[in-house]
Amino acid sequence: MRVENVTGPIAGHAEGPVWAAAWGGLRWVDAAAGDLLTLRDDGVARQHVDDEYLAFVRPRRAGGFVAVGARTLHLADEPDGETRAVARLIDEPKVRMNDGCCDPAGRLLAGSMAYDATPGAATLQRIDADLAVTTVLESVTISNGISFTTEGSHAYYADTATGRIDVFDVSDGDLVNRRPFVTIPSEAGAPDGLCVDHDGSVWVALWGGSVVHGYDSSGALIERIPLPVPQVSACTFGGEGLSTLFITTSAQGLGSDHGTEAGSLFAVDLGVRGQPTLPFAG
């Protein structure tokens, strides 16, 4: 298994990688810069979103993309189009959006966290196609990775402060019967962004752990992917056949002399297949 550094340290806080053929492949965010990054054949293109923070993006069914800023939802009508603010998600200035995904019905699930990680200050919200907002989970601390199985029967979720990945049953589109799936020892790192492959295994970036872990559907550790940086933030499958795991890393809070490749995008071919990105219906 060979892990490739695709870009070098190009971002301060790289997060939220997502693959969509509709916009030409891989995108991720340089979150604190408010920039959307796109991997092109000739390098990385940047597009600034007019917000103090850019949490994550997802493609739209109708074309373009949805971008989740610090507290605002933005839409673009073209893959490289300009964004416009369409909805306010949070009114509390000490809290910002953090990570999320779309569910099989095309609704956006977007989590938040307090800037100082105050326990219980955050939520997980659902944004429908008509931009109606519903709170799905309350009293969250650091809402991070969430992803659905291929058939849509289960969803996996990490509130980083718990040190766990939890699993939900999905019933009529609702997340129910939350229970622990995997507990990560604190010395191994903290669960951050995650994705689920075609066969139902869960891949999670471990912040502070210099690693991505893979777990099968029973919760057994099946793979450990070491990275040469301490802060591994998120991962997603993409590329030909969705067989490449792309991994974002962060230099957030590291001193100027950290001497690592933090902020780089990495990639590894694991011989497993991911699943297509679920788009936003709005």
Beta strands, then each sheet from edge to edge (+ up, - down):
strand 1: 4-5
strand 2: 14-20
strand 3: 25-30
strand 4: 35-40
strand 5: 43-48
strand 6: 54-59
strand 7: 65-69
strand 8: 72-76
strand 9: 84-88
strand 10: 95-102
strand 11: 108-114
strand 12: 122-127
strand 13: 133-140
strand 14: 143-148
strand 15: 154-159
strand 16: 164-171
strand 17: 174-183
strand 18: 190-196
strand 19: 202-207
strand 20: 211-215
strand 21: 221-226
strand 22: 232-238
strand 23: 244-249
strand 24: 265-269
sheet 1: 1+ 24- 23+ 22-
sheet 2: 2+ 3- 4+ 5-
sheet 3: 6+ 7- 8+ 9-
sheet 4: 10+ 11- 12+ 13-
sheet 5: 14+ 15- 16+ 17-
sheet 6: 18+ 19- 20+ 21-
end
